[in-house]
C-alpha cells in the first residue's frame, strides 16, 4: 500500500531497524524529491534488499529537506517508471518543474493502460489539465481542498517544485512521528507515540526515533479500545508466543475475528463486517492474524474499500498479488 514520508533537514536520522521495518512492508521501489538551488532533485531505485534501501537512505535521504516514498505495488509494473515521484509539469513548458508522490489506491484506476499506475493516470487525466495554465495553483489551499475531496481522505499526495514549494493533500489523514509526517499507520510498525498533531521539540523527536519497531499488538484493536472493548489477553501478547498450542491459537484467532468484524460494523463498514468468520480464519491460517488485522484497519482507515477487502479475504492469490509481503507470514499455512 506504500508509505509516503515528509521530513525536514533537522529530522532525526532513522535507525537501520526502522529502515528495515519500512522496507519489509514496501519493497517495490523507493524515490526521493528535494529542491536544491532552484533545481528539483529526483532519485529512484529498486532496492533488492533492506541493505540496499538503507544505503540509499543514508546517501540520498538522511539530513535533507525532502519527501520520500516506499512503494508496495497495487497497480502497474514494478519498474522505475512506476516508482514515485511522478512528473506533473516541466520547466521548459510550464515554467516550473513539479513532481508528485502518492499513497493510496485511486478509484479512477488504470484501465486505459494497465502497465501504468493509477497515479500516472490521475496526473495525466486530471492534474496536468488543471495546472498547465496556472502552475502556482498547486500551492494554494483551494487546490489541496478540491483535489483532497476528489481523491478521498484515504489518498495522500505530496507535490514539490524546483523552488522547494510543497503541498500535502489530505495531510490531516497522516500522522507525525520522530520529526516526520507519515501517510499512514499500516505500512510500517507504527509507533504508539505517533500523533495526529505535529510533535514539538527536537529532543522528543529524537527520543521517538530511538524507539524500537514493535509489531502491532495481536490482541488489541486500536479501534476497539476507543469503543469499550477489553483486551482479554493482556497488553503486548503476540502470536509468536511459543507456548501457544494450535487450539489455543485458534481460540484467540476466533475471538480477534469477532472483535474486528464487530469493529467494522460499528465504524460504518457493514459489508466488510459481515465477512464470514470461516473466510476470515481461512485467510489467517494462510497468512497470519497480524495480516488480517492490518487489512481490517486499512478498511477502517478508508485506504481500501469494502468490496476490495472481501476480494482479498476470499482470493488468496489476489491477496498475494496486492500485498506481496503477506508471504512472510504463513507459518500456519
C-alpha positions as CSV (number, residue, x, y, z in Angstrom):
1,X,0.0,0.0,0.0
2,X,3.1,2.3,0.1
3,X,4.5,4.7,2.7
4,X,4.9,8.4,1.9
5,X,7.2,10.4,4.3
6,X,7.9,14.1,4.5
7,X,10.9,15.3,6.5
8,X,13.0,18.4,7.2
9,X,16.7,18.7,7.2
10,X,16.6,18.6,11.1
11,X,14.5,15.5,11.3
12,X,16.3,12.8,13.3
13,X,18.2,10.2,11.3
14,X,16.3,6.9,11.4
15,X,18.0,3.7,12.8
16,X,18.6,0.8,10.5
17,X,16.0,-1.1,12.4
18,X,13.3,1.4,11.4
19,X,14.6,1.4,7.8
20,X,14.4,-2.4,7.7
21,X,10.9,-2.2,9.1
22,X,9.8,0.3,6.4
23,X,11.3,-1.8,3.6
24,X,9.7,-5.0,4.9
25,X,6.3,-3.5,4.2
26,X,7.2,-1.7,1.0
27,X,9.9,-3.3,-1.2
28,X,8.8,-2.4,-4.7
29,X,10.8,0.8,-5.2
30,X,12.0,3.9,-3.4
31,X,12.1,7.5,-4.6
32,X,13.0,10.9,-3.2
33,X,12.4,14.5,-4.3
34,X,14.2,17.5,-2.9
35,X,14.9,21.1,-4.1
36,X,18.5,22.3,-4.4
37,X,19.3,25.9,-5.5
38,X,16.4,26.1,-8.0
39,X,16.7,22.5,-9.2
40,X,14.4,19.6,-8.3
41,X,16.5,16.6,-7.5
42,X,14.8,13.3,-8.3
43,X,16.3,9.9,-7.3
44,X,14.7,6.5,-7.8
45,X,15.9,3.0,-7.0
46,X,14.6,-0.6,-6.9
47,X,16.4,-2.0,-3.9
48,X,16.8,-5.8,-3.9
49,X,17.4,-5.9,-0.1
50,X,16.9,-3.9,3.0
51,X,20.6,-3.1,3.0
52,X,20.3,-1.5,-0.4
53,X,17.5,0.7,0.8
54,X,19.5,1.6,3.9
55,X,22.5,2.6,1.8
56,X,20.2,4.7,-0.4
57,X,18.6,6.3,2.6
58,X,22.0,7.4,4.1
59,X,23.4,8.6,0.7
60,X,20.3,10.4,-0.6
61,X,17.6,11.0,2.1
62,X,19.1,11.5,5.5
63,X,19.5,15.1,6.6
64,X,17.6,16.6,3.6
65,X,14.5,18.7,3.4
66,X,12.6,16.3,1.2
67,X,9.8,13.8,0.6
68,X,10.5,10.1,0.1
69,X,8.2,7.2,-0.9
70,X,8.4,3.5,-0.5
71,X,6.2,1.6,-2.9
72,X,4.2,-1.6,-2.4
73,X,2.8,-2.3,-5.9
74,X,-1.0,-2.2,-6.3
75,X,-1.3,-1.1,-9.9
76,X,1.2,-1.1,-12.7
77,X,4.5,-2.9,-13.2
78,X,7.4,-3.0,-10.8
79,X,9.9,-0.7,-12.5
80,X,11.5,2.7,-12.2
81,X,8.8,4.3,-14.4
82,X,6.1,3.3,-11.8
83,X,8.4,4.3,-8.9
84,X,7.4,7.6,-7.2
85,X,7.7,10.5,-7.7
86,X,6.0,11.3,-11.0
87,X,6.5,14.3,-13.2
88,X,3.5,16.6,-13.4
89,X,4.9,19.8,-15.1
90,X,8.2,20.7,-16.7
91,X,10.1,24.0,-16.5
92,X,10.7,24.1,-20.3
93,X,7.0,24.0,-21.0
94,X,5.3,25.3,-17.8
95,X,7.9,27.5,-16.1
96,X,8.4,25.1,-13.2
97,X,9.4,21.5,-12.5
98,X,6.6,19.9,-10.5
99,X,6.6,16.3,-9.3
100,X,4.2,14.3,-7.2
101,X,4.2,11.3,-4.8
102,X,1.1,9.4,-3.8
103,X,0.0,6.9,-1.2
104,X,-3.3,5.1,-1.6
105,X,-5.5,3.5,-4.2
106,X,-7.3,5.8,-6.5
107,X,-10.8,4.9,-7.6
108,X,-10.0,6.4,-11.1
109,X,-7.8,3.3,-11.6
110,X,-5.5,2.4,-14.6
111,X,-7.8,0.7,-17.1
112,X,-6.6,2.7,-20.0
113,X,-3.0,1.3,-19.7
114,X,-2.5,-1.3,-17.0
115,X,1.2,-1.2,-17.3
116,X,1.0,2.3,-15.8
117,X,-0.1,3.1,-12.2
118,X,-3.3,4.7,-11.1
119,X,-1.1,7.7,-10.0
120,X,0.3,8.2,-13.6
121,X,-3.2,8.1,-15.0
122,X,-4.5,10.6,-12.4
123,X,-1.7,13.1,-13.2
124,X,-2.3,12.9,-16.9
125,X,-6.2,12.9,-16.8
126,X,-6.7,15.5,-14.0
127,X,-3.7,17.3,-12.7
128,X,-1.9,18.3,-15.9
129,X,-5.1,19.8,-17.4
130,X,-5.8,21.6,-14.2
131,X,-2.3,23.1,-13.6
132,X,-0.8,23.6,-17.1
133,X,-2.1,27.2,-17.5
134,X,-1.6,28.1,-13.8
135,X,1.1,26.1,-12.1
136,X,1.1,28.2,-9.0
137,X,-2.5,27.0,-8.2
138,X,-0.8,23.8,-6.9
139,X,0.4,25.7,-3.9
140,X,-3.0,27.1,-2.8
141,X,-5.4,25.9,-0.1
142,X,-8.1,25.7,-2.7
143,X,-6.1,23.2,-4.8
144,X,-5.4,21.0,-1.7
145,X,-9.1,21.1,-0.8
146,X,-10.5,20.4,-4.3
147,X,-8.1,17.5,-5.0
148,X,-8.4,16.1,-1.5
149,X,-12.2,15.9,-1.8
150,X,-11.9,14.3,-5.3
151,X,-9.4,11.6,-4.3
152,X,-10.8,10.9,-0.8
153,X,-9.1,11.1,2.5
154,X,-7.5,7.6,2.2
155,X,-5.3,9.0,-0.6
156,X,-2.5,11.5,0.1
157,X,-0.3,13.5,-2.4
158,X,2.9,15.5,-1.8
159,X,3.7,17.9,-4.6
160,X,7.1,19.7,-4.8
161,X,8.6,22.2,-7.3
162,X,12.1,23.2,-8.1
163,X,12.0,26.1,-5.7
164,X,11.1,23.8,-2.8
165,X,7.5,24.7,-2.5
166,X,5.4,21.8,-1.2
167,X,1.7,20.9,-1.0
168,X,0.5,18.0,1.1
169,X,-3.0,16.9,0.0
170,X,-5.0,15.2,2.8
171,X,-2.3,15.9,5.3
172,X,-4.7,15.5,8.3
173,X,-5.1,11.9,7.4
174,X,-1.5,11.1,8.1
175,X,0.5,11.0,11.4
176,X,3.5,12.7,12.9
177,X,6.4,10.8,14.5
178,X,10.1,11.4,15.1
179,X,10.2,14.7,13.2
180,X,8.4,13.1,10.2
181,X,5.0,13.3,8.6
182,X,3.9,9.8,7.5
183,X,1.0,9.0,5.3
184,X,-0.4,6.0,7.3
185,X,0.0,3.6,10.2
186,X,-0.5,0.3,8.3
187,X,2.6,0.3,6.0
188,X,5.1,0.3,8.9
189,X,5.1,-1.0,12.5
190,X,3.6,2.3,13.6
191,X,4.8,3.6,17.0
192,X,2.3,4.1,19.8
193,X,3.8,7.6,20.2
194,X,2.7,8.6,16.6
195,X,0.3,11.5,16.8
196,X,-2.3,13.3,14.7
197,X,-0.6,16.6,15.7
198,X,3.0,17.7,15.0
199,X,5.4,16.6,17.7
200,X,7.0,19.7,19.1
201,X,10.5,19.7,20.5
202,X,13.6,18.2,18.9
203,X,14.5,16.2,22.0
204,X,11.1,14.5,21.9
205,X,11.5,13.8,18.2
206,X,14.9,12.2,18.8
207,X,13.6,10.1,21.7
208,X,10.8,8.8,19.4
209,X,13.4,7.9,16.7
210,X,15.3,5.8,19.2
211,X,12.3,3.6,19.9
212,X,12.4,0.1,18.6
213,X,10.0,-1.2,15.9
214,X,7.4,-3.4,17.6
215,X,4.8,-5.5,15.8
216,X,1.3,-4.4,16.3
217,X,-0.3,-5.9,19.4
218,X,-2.1,-9.1,18.4
219,X,-4.9,-8.9,20.9
220,X,-6.0,-5.3,20.9
221,X,-7.8,-3.4,18.1
222,X,-6.8,0.3,18.0
223,X,-10.5,0.9,17.1
224,X,-11.9,-1.5,19.8
225,X,-10.0,0.3,22.5
226,X,-11.9,3.5,21.6
227,X,-15.3,1.9,21.9
228,X,-15.2,0.0,25.2
229,X,-13.8,-3.4,24.2
230,X,-11.5,-5.1,26.7
231,X,-8.0,-6.5,25.9
232,X,-8.9,-10.1,27.0
233,X,-5.4,-11.5,26.9
234,X,-3.2,-8.7,28.3
235,X,-1.3,-5.9,26.5
236,X,1.7,-6.9,24.5
237,X,0.9,-10.5,23.9
238,X,1.6,-11.9,20.5
239,X,1.2,-14.8,18.1
240,X,4.9,-15.6,18.3
241,X,4.4,-16.9,21.9
242,X,5.8,-20.4,21.5
243,X,3.8,-21.7,24.5
244,X,0.5,-21.5,22.5
245,X,-0.6,-24.8,21.0
246,X,-2.8,-24.8,17.9
247,X,-6.1,-25.0,19.8
248,X,-5.2,-22.0,22.0
249,X,-4.1,-20.1,18.9
250,X,-7.3,-20.9,17.1
251,X,-9.5,-19.8,20.1
252,X,-7.6,-16.5,20.2
253,X,-7.9,-16.0,16.4
254,X,-11.7,-16.6,16.6
255,X,-12.0,-14.0,19.3
256,X,-10.0,-11.5,17.4
257,X,-12.0,-12.1,14.2
258,X,-15.2,-11.4,16.2
259,X,-13.8,-8.2,17.6
260,X,-12.6,-6.8,14.3
261,X,-15.7,-7.7,12.3
262,X,-17.8,-6.0,15.0
263,X,-15.5,-3.0,14.9
264,X,-16.0,-2.6,11.2
265,X,-19.8,-2.8,11.5
266,X,-19.6,-0.2,14.4
267,X,-17.4,2.1,12.3
268,X,-19.8,2.1,9.4
269,X,-18.5,-0.7,7.2
270,X,-21.3,-3.3,7.3
271,X,-20.4,-5.2,4.2
272,X,-16.9,-5.8,5.4
273,X,-18.1,-6.6,8.9
274,X,-20.4,-9.3,7.5
275,X,-17.5,-11.4,6.1
276,X,-18.0,-14.9,7.4
277,X,-15.8,-15.9,10.2
278,X,-14.7,-19.1,8.4
279,X,-13.4,-17.0,5.4
280,X,-11.5,-14.8,7.9
281,X,-10.0,-17.8,9.6
282,X,-9.0,-19.3,6.3
283,X,-7.1,-16.1,5.5
284,X,-5.4,-16.1,8.9
285,X,-4.4,-19.7,8.5
286,X,-2.9,-19.0,5.1
287,X,-1.1,-15.8,6.2
288,X,-1.3,-14.5,9.8
289,X,-3.6,-12.9,12.4
290,X,-1.4,-9.8,12.2
291,X,-2.0,-9.6,8.4
292,X,-5.8,-10.0,8.9
293,X,-5.8,-7.1,11.4
294,X,-3.7,-4.9,9.2
295,X,-6.1,-5.2,6.3
296,X,-9.1,-4.7,8.5
297,X,-7.5,-1.4,9.7
298,X,-6.9,-0.4,6.1
299,X,-10.7,-0.6,5.6
300,X,-11.4,1.4,8.8
301,X,-8.7,4.0,7.6
302,X,-10.5,4.1,4.3
303,X,-7.3,3.0,2.5
304,X,-9.2,0.2,0.7
305,X,-13.0,-0.1,0.2
306,X,-15.2,-2.9,1.5
307,X,-15.5,-4.7,-1.9
308,X,-11.7,-4.9,-2.2
309,X,-11.5,-6.2,1.4
310,X,-13.9,-9.0,0.6
311,X,-12.0,-9.9,-2.6
312,X,-8.6,-10.0,-0.7
313,X,-10.0,-12.1,2.1
314,X,-11.6,-14.7,-0.2
315,X,-9.0,-14.8,-3.0
316,X,-5.6,-15.6,-1.6
317,X,-3.8,-15.4,-4.9
318,X,-5.2,-11.9,-5.4
319,X,-4.2,-11.1,-1.8
320,X,-0.6,-12.0,-2.6
321,X,-0.6,-10.0,-5.8
322,X,-1.8,-6.9,-4.0
323,X,0.2,-7.4,-0.8
324,X,3.3,-9.5,-1.6
325,X,4.6,-9.0,2.0
326,X,1.9,-11.4,3.1
327,X,4.1,-14.3,2.0
328,X,6.3,-13.7,5.1
329,X,3.5,-14.6,7.5
330,X,2.3,-18.1,6.6
331,X,3.5,-20.1,9.5
332,X,0.1,-21.8,9.9
333,X,-0.5,-22.5,6.2
